[in-house]
């Protein structure tokens, strides 16, 4: 990875001179997170390969989480990690109660993989996802409501929760390494991605390589978010990031094109290309980082929606795949009407009405399950949290009193 060697030798600024995060900058981060969630839903519905190029959602989400983690680590690490896990796990447990119960009712059980003891042990990953939680493969759907193999769609987003948990646990060590050797620490995940891609490093099994692949793909974005919070990026000359970031991103794009990039073979199936493109793009987005004392005029009508998406980010991410599957199943029923099939086939094939239905179902999930995020944050449960001021006041109090 091309980077500025001088950055490694930059002296630490005195604490009183280190730029501190501004409340207005949080609005910019809220906007990025909301865009990332919307893009994730659209991509999982359409599968359009170009969408991750337009906006690398997962890299953005990990970078913003890393930024917040570094801010929180001004307090004792154990306290911060406990608070992060407390906020992350209850929404997962709620998903597990619904999902695992449904799988068991459809016949999934200890005998499915031929190792009942391991089945029970792996089931604990639904409690603390150090690895991928198990799910029933090939389960039948619910006629007229949800398609077959629904459990795989339900469990699909859980890799993010697993990766997030490991990043949280590693963050105190990563932050120390970043402060001592910023260039080396930022480069480590990319170097690991190259080693995996070239076959220089191979590991047995599936669970450990899967976790390391996540780290090699998005770890640099998480560390980049921490570097932004630490002021490391702001200490660079202003021309460095706009000069270096496009080169890194274009290297990822070049690699993807050279390896038959397209539908069915996009960035998700190319960890090295994903790592480079996400790192370069996120680096530019963090470099911009406007500080808005208030929402820009064009965004003010969307302020409540952006706040809602941020307040229910975990719920939306965990349930959106299931909402997509249900919406697609329901929409397919319209093909049974000859009048529609003959006169408006383009409408029936269009993803946009399905997308609207998906967001209606996501809204229902927010109402039904979003309260778990409030309980996890030790807040009074709210059905539809769109009040920015209320969220920010409570967040500031919470950050002052706990590791959350």
Buried (B, 14 or more C-beta within 10 A) or exposed (E): BEBBEEBBEBEEBEEEEBEEBBEBBBBBBBBBBBBBBBBBBBBBBBEBBEBBBEBBBBBBBBBBBBBBBBBBBEBEBEBBBBBBBBBBBBBBBBBBEBBBEBBEEBEBEEEBEEEEEEBEEBBEBBEBBBBBBBBBEEBEBBEEEBBBBBBBBBBBBBBBBBBBBBBBBBBBEBBEBBBEEBBEBBBBBBBBBBBBBEEEBEEEEEBEBBBBBBBBBBBBBBBBBBBBBBBBBBBBEEEBBEEBBBEBBEBBBBBBEEBEBEEEEBBBBBBBBBBBBBBBBBBBBBBEBEEBEEBEEEBEEEBBEBBBBBBBBBBBBBBBBBBBBBBBBBBEEBEEEEEEEEEEEEEBEEBEBBBEBBBEBBBEBBEBBBBBBBBBBBBEEBEEBBBBEBBBEBBEEBBEEBBB
